[in-house]
């Protein structure tokens, strides 16, 4: 499969701070690539350099054989960008704003086709101020697709959406992959990254510290499973740490997580204690290690901190 984006030894400094420090990676055509990292990790600066918005201090960037930032004018014709927050004049109709954005490019898709693709065909004559949050996010995605881009940048595409609207957006993004679009995704939702991304790169302190498919990143770390429950009594953290098979206990108010390599025996022991000692435990569940666990182990922080 051809390479759509190739980044080699990319460096960007601000004074003594290396915001991006010799970052290298490549993205295949038709791949959804997630770039994840805590605030200040350097991912936004990296993405803006790929988009041609910032000039690197060193290194090279190729997007569909266009050298960036040298070929910035050509680049703008083949990429689409959906920002986390898109501001559009609200006293304008949906079809009008799509027509307006289409006029900025040498080539653009028919407005009716974009409306159908984004499930906005019934809202074409509506003013933007009347759209729901999910519809506005789909409109922002429509504006990023108006020039039929080869490479699409999505920055927090489902922020502030309810679960139903989020999943509807996921379906649209997966449909774009099936059409051969190369997508670079920045998200704070680990479930979203696991669901959508073919590969993810985890950044911290200006460097890529891990890169692979979500499933391989999880399996490589050989992380614990977790038994989770809500504890409404005064049972101490030390009590749970003393249970057989428990490697670590994390507690956030009433929510308790027991990390273990022996989830089933531990679950049986929790149920036994629940019955025998009448512990006030509810919402008991077992889950395998997730991408969130990998991220926490690698960076020491949760993605949404």
ChimeraX attribute file (.defattr): number of C-alpha atoms within 10 A of each C-alpha:
attribute: neighborCount
match mode: 1-to-1
recipient: residues
	/A:1	8
	/A:2	9
	/A:3	16
	/A:4	21
	/A:5	20
	/A:6	18
	/A:7	20
	/A:8	15
	/A:9	14
	/A:10	22
	/A:11	23
	/A:12	23
	/A:13	14
	/A:14	9
	/A:15	7
	/A:16	6
	/A:17	11
	/A:18	15
	/A:19	22
	/A:20	27
	/A:21	20
	/A:22	17
	/A:23	19
	/A:24	16
	/A:25	14
	/A:26	15
	/A:27	20
	/A:28	16
	/A:29	19
	/A:30	21
	/A:31	22
	/A:32	26
	/A:33	25
	/A:34	25
	/A:35	25
	/A:36	25
	/A:37	28
	/A:38	20
	/A:39	14
	/A:40	13
	/A:41	20
	/A:42	24
	/A:43	25
	/A:44	18
	/A:45	20
	/A:46	24
	/A:47	18
	/A:48	14
	/A:49	21
	/A:50	26
	/A:51	23
	/A:52	19
	/A:53	14
	/A:54	15
	/A:55	16
	/A:56	21
	/A:57	12
	/A:58	15
	/A:59	15
	/A:60	18
	/A:61	26
	/A:62	20
	/A:63	23
	/A:64	17
	/A:65	13
	/A:66	17
	/A:67	17
	/A:68	23
	/A:69	21
	/A:70	13
	/A:71	14
	/A:72	15
	/A:73	12
	/A:74	13
	/A:75	24
	/A:76	15
	/A:77	17
	/A:78	19
	/A:79	21
	/A:80	24
	/A:81	20
	/A:82	22
	/A:83	17
	/A:84	16
	/A:85	13
	/A:86	12
	/A:87	8
	/A:88	13
	/A:89	10
	/A:90	13
	/A:91	11
	/A:92	14
	/A:93	18
	/A:94	24
	/A:95	21
	/A:96	16
	/A:97	20
	/A:98	25
	/A:99	18
	/A:100	13
	/A:101	16
	/A:102	21
	/A:103	13
	/A:104	12
	/A:105	14
	/A:106	8
	/A:107	14
	/A:108	19
	/A:109	15
	/A:110	14
	/A:111	20
	/A:112	14
	/A:113	13
	/A:114	22
	/A:115	20
	/A:116	13
	/A:117	16
	/A:118	20
	/A:119	16
	/A:120	22
	/A:121	16
	/A:122	9
	/A:123	16
	/A:124	18
	/A:125	13
	/A:126	16
	/A:127	17
	/A:128	22
	/A:129	14
	/A:130	13
	/A:131	16
	/A:132	12
	/A:133	15
	/A:134	20
	/A:135	19
	/A:136	20
	/A:137	26
	/A:138	24
	/A:139	26
	/A:140	22
	/A:141	25
	/A:142	24
	/A:143	22
	/A:144	22
	/A:145	27
	/A:146	24
	/A:147	23
	/A:148	22
	/A:149	22
	/A:150	20
	/A:151	26
	/A:152	23
	/A:153	25
	/A:154	21
	/A:155	20
	/A:156	17
	/A:157	26
	/A:158	24
	/A:159	16
	/A:160	13
	/A:161	16
	/A:162	11
	/A:163	10
	/A:164	10
	/A:165	18
	/A:166	18
	/A:167	14
	/A:168	15
	/A:169	21
	/A:170	17
	/A:171	12
	/A:172	17
	/A:173	20
	/A:174	16
	/A:175	13
	/A:176	18
	/A:177	16
	/A:178	12
	/A:179	10
	/A:180	13
	/A:181	21
	/A:182	25
	/A:183	29
	/A:184	22
	/A:185	24
	/A:186	24
	/A:187	22
	/A:188	21
	/A:189	15
	/A:190	19
	/A:191	12
	/A:192	19
	/A:193	23
	/A:194	18
	/A:195	11
	/A:196	21
	/A:197	20
	/A:198	17
	/A:199	20
	/A:200	24
	/A:201	20
	/A:202	21
	/A:203	26
	/A:204	20
	/A:205	19
	/A:206	24
	/A:207	22
	/A:208	22
	/A:209	14
	/A:210	14
	/A:211	17
	/A:212	16
	/A:213	15
	/A:214	22
	/A:215	14
	/A:216	13
	/A:217	19
	/A:218	19
	/A:219	13
	/A:220	10
	/A:221	13
	/A:222	12
	/A:223	17
	/A:224	20
	/A:225	20
	/A:226	26
	/A:227	23
	/A:228	22
	/A:229	19
	/A:230	18
	/A:231	19
	/A:232	13
	/A:233	10
	/A:234	9
	/A:235	11
	/A:236	9
	/A:237	14
	/A:238	9
	/A:239	9
	/A:240	17
	/A:241	16
	/A:242	12
	/A:243	13
	/A:244	12
	/A:245	15
	/A:246	20
	/A:247	15
	/A:248	15
	/A:249	19
	/A:250	14
	/A:251	14
	/A:252	8
	/A:253	9
	/A:254	12
	/A:255	16
	/A:256	20
	/A:257	21
	/A:258	25
	/A:259	24
	/A:260	21
	/A:261	16
	/A:262	16
	/A:263	20
	/A:264	13
	/A:265	12
	/A:266	21
	/A:267	18
	/A:268	11
	/A:269	14
	/A:270	19
	/A:271	15
	/A:272	13
	/A:273	13
	/A:274	14
	/A:275	11
	/A:276	9
	/A:277	9
	/A:278	10
	/A:279	17
	/A:280	13
	/A:281	19
	/A:282	13
	/A:283	9
	/A:284	16
	/A:285	12
	/A:286	16
	/A:287	12
	/A:288	15
	/A:289	18
	/A:290	20
	/A:291	19
	/A:292	18
	/A:293	19
	/A:294	22
	/A:295	22
	/A:296	12
	/A:297	13
	/A:298	16
	/A:299	17
	/A:300	11
	/A:301	14
	/A:302	17
	/A:303	17
	/A:304	11
	/A:305	7
